Amino acid sequence: MRVFLNFKDLQTCLRDAILLDYYVSGFFWAKNMNFSIDQHSKFMTLLDMLLHNLQTLHMSLEDSIKWLGEVMAEIGPNHSQKNEELHIFDVREANAIIDYLKISLFQHYRLYEFMFYSTREEIVIGTEQTIEAVKPADHPFPAPLEEGISLDIYSAFLERMPTPETEGKVLDQEQSPQESQSETEGAEVDSLVGFTIDDVKSALARVTDEVLLNIQKEINEKLQVQEEAFNARIEKLKKA
């Protein structure tokens, strides 16, 4: 239907979409009425002429109703046998057509007038976005921010895949601490080689004795100082 009516901008043009709905609704209504091919043709021509009168001739609602009455008198029921070929609708079908036009075109006549006569501003239904790609770097890009691009796009297009050289460097860096740790442990083990438990006990005893001796000397010195101070006070009290 839209190809036949030459409607190209149905997704963006509201007028074309309304007209397409007008014709499609009328076509399926006539189909449900079981019209013949000639009746279909006459009815669709009637719909098109009504819109033509509204758009081109600027007919008012009253004039369109009068025009419809004249047309229905020509193609509607006729009791005489003169020009029977022109009268292809019976009384029931003619009344159904008038009722349909009342609830479709005539009921919304002002809206169709507004569509044809009023100028509307162009509505922007889309925007253009410019995305600047990050330049390649030697190191991987930082993780995307929450308000930035999604993680899927970052992982698919921006995150650099590790090369064999970088993988080798990472493996060397991971292995070097382990090797140094193992060497340190080996050195510590080697430093204790040749000592027995008795040697360790004697070494600890000497260290403990030295520490205790130093502490005892400090305590004796402090006690001696306090003793001299007390003796001096006692002498002063005796003299007083």
C-alpha positions in Angstrom: 0.0 0.0 0.0 2.7 2.5 0.9 4.5 1.7 -2.4 1.3 2.2 -4.4 0.7 5.6 -2.6 4.4 6.6 -2.9 5.0 7.1 0.8 8.7 7.1 1.4 9.2 8.7 4.9 6.8 6.7 7.0 9.3 6.5 9.9 9.9 10.2 10.1 6.9 11.9 8.4 3.8 12.0 10.5 1.6 13.1 7.6 2.5 10.1 5.5 1.8 7.8 8.4 -1.6 9.3 9.0 -2.6 9.1 5.3 -1.4 5.5 5.1 -3.5 4.6 8.1 -6.5 6.4 6.5 -6.3 4.4 3.3 -5.4 1.0 4.9 -8.3 1.3 7.4 -10.7 2.0 4.6 -9.4 -0.8 2.5 -9.8 -3.4 5.2 -13.2 -2.1 6.1 -14.3 -2.6 2.6 -12.8 -6.0 2.6 -14.8 -6.9 5.7 -17.9 -5.7 3.9 -17.2 -8.3 1.2 -17.2 -5.6 -1.6 -16.6 -6.7 -5.1 -13.6 -5.4 -7.1 -15.7 -2.6 -8.7 -17.1 -1.7 -5.3 -13.6 -1.6 -3.8 -12.5 0.7 -6.6 -15.4 3.1 -6.2 -15.0 3.2 -2.4 -11.2 3.8 -2.5 -11.8 6.5 -5.2 -14.4 8.1 -2.9 -11.9 8.2 0.0 -9.2 9.8 -2.2 -11.6 12.4 -3.6 -12.7 13.4 -0.1 -9.1 14.0 0.9 -8.5 15.8 -2.4 -11.4 18.2 -1.8 -10.1 18.9 1.7 -6.5 19.4 0.7 -6.8 21.1 -2.7 -10.2 22.7 -2.8 -10.3 23.6 1.0 -13.8 22.3 1.3 -15.4 22.7 4.7 -17.1 19.9 6.6 -20.6 21.0 5.4 -19.4 21.2 1.8 -17.9 17.8 2.0 -21.1 16.3 3.4 -23.1 17.9 0.6 -20.6 16.6 -2.0 -20.8 13.1 -0.5 -24.6 13.2 -0.8 -24.4 14.1 -4.4 -21.9 11.3 -5.2 -23.8 8.7 -3.3 -26.9 9.7 -5.3 -25.0 8.8 -8.4 -23.3 5.5 -7.2 -25.8 4.6 -4.6 -29.1 2.8 -4.9 -31.4 3.8 -7.7 -35.0 2.7 -8.1 -35.0 3.3 -11.8 -33.4 1.1 -14.4 -31.5 4.0 -16.0 -27.7 3.9 -15.7 -27.8 0.8 -13.5 -24.0 0.3 -14.1 -23.2 3.5 -12.1 -25.3 2.4 -9.1 -23.2 -0.4 -7.6 -24.1 0.0 -3.9 -27.5 -1.0 -2.4 -29.2 0.8 0.4 -27.5 -1.2 3.2 -24.0 -0.7 1.7 -24.6 3.0 1.1 -25.7 3.5 4.7 -22.7 1.6 5.9 -20.3 3.8 3.8 -21.9 6.9 5.2 -21.6 5.6 8.8 -18.0 4.7 8.3 -17.1 8.1 6.9 -18.8 9.7 9.9 -16.6 7.9 12.4 -13.4 8.1 10.3 -13.0 11.3 8.3 -15.9 13.6 9.4 -15.4 13.0 13.1 -11.7 14.0 12.8 -12.2 16.6 10.1 -10.6 19.4 12.0 -7.5 17.3 12.6 -7.1 16.6 8.9 -7.5 20.3 8.2 -4.8 21.0 10.7 -2.5 18.4 9.1 -2.9 19.9 5.6 -3.0 23.6 6.4 -0.8 24.1 9.5 3.0 24.2 9.3 4.9 22.3 11.9 8.4 22.6 13.2 10.7 19.8 12.3 11.2 17.5 15.2 14.6 16.2 15.8 14.2 12.4 16.4 17.9 11.5 16.4 21.3 12.9 17.3 24.8 12.4 16.0 27.5 11.4 18.4 31.2 11.6 17.6 33.4 9.0 19.4 37.1 9.6 19.5 39.1 6.4 19.6 42.0 6.2 22.0 45.4 6.1 20.4 47.4 2.9 20.7 49.8 2.8 23.7 52.6 0.5 24.9 50.8 -0.3 28.1 47.2 -1.5 28.5 44.4 1.1 28.8 42.9 1.9 32.2 39.6 0.3 33.1 36.6 2.3 31.8 34.7 4.6 34.1 31.2 3.9 35.2 29.9 6.9 33.2 32.0 6.0 30.2 31.8 3.1 27.7 30.6 -0.3 28.7 33.0 -3.1 29.7 31.9 -5.2 26.8 33.0 -2.6 24.2 36.1 -1.8 26.2 37.1 -5.5 26.3 36.3 -6.0 22.6 37.9 -3.0 21.0 40.2 -1.1 23.4 41.9 -3.6 25.7 45.2 -4.7 24.3 45.8 -8.4 24.1 49.1 -9.3 25.8 51.9 -10.1 23.2 54.3 -13.0 23.7 57.1 -10.5 24.7 54.9 -8.9 27.4 53.8 -12.3 28.6 57.4 -13.3 28.9 58.2 -10.2 30.9 55.3 -10.8 33.2 56.3 -14.4 33.8 59.9 -13.3 34.5 58.7 -10.7 37.0 56.5 -13.3 38.6 59.2 -15.9 38.8 62.0 -13.5 39.9 60.5 -12.9 43.4 60.0 -16.6 43.9 63.6 -17.3 42.8 65.0 -14.6 45.1 62.9 -15.9 47.9 64.1 -19.5 47.3 67.7 -18.2 47.2 67.2 -16.3 50.5 65.8 -19.4 52.1 68.7 -21.4 50.8 71.1 -18.8 52.2 69.4 -18.9 55.6 69.6 -22.7 55.6 73.3 -22.6 54.7 74.1 -20.2 57.5 72.9 -22.7 60.1 74.7 -25.6 58.7 77.4 -27.0 61.1 75.7 -25.9 64.3 74.2 -28.3 66.8 71.4 -27.8 69.4 73.9 -27.4 72.2 75.8 -24.7 70.2 72.6 -22.8 69.8 71.7 -23.2 73.5 75.1 -21.9 74.6 74.9 -19.0 72.2 71.5 -18.1 73.6 72.7 -18.4 77.2 75.6 -16.1 76.5 73.4 -13.5 74.9 70.9 -13.8 77.8 73.6 -13.4 80.4 75.0 -10.3 78.7 71.6 -8.7 78.5 70.8 -9.5 82.2 74.2 -8.3 83.3 73.6 -4.9 81.6 70.2 -4.6 83.1 71.5 -5.5 86.6 74.2 -2.8 86.2 71.6 -0.2 85.3 69.5 -1.2 88.2 72.5 -1.0 90.7 73.4 2.4 89.4 69.9 3.7 89.8 69.7 2.3 93.3 73.0 3.8 94.3 71.9 7.2 93.1 68.7 7.0 95.0 70.6 5.8 98.1 72.9 8.8 98.0 69.9 11.1 97.6 68.2 9.6 100.6 71.4 9.9 102.7 71.8 13.5 101.8 68.2 14.2 102.9 68.7 12.4 106.2 71.9 14.5 106.9 70.0 17.7 106.3 67.2 16.6 108.7 69.8 15.8 111.4 71.4 19.2 111.1 68.1 20.9 111.2 
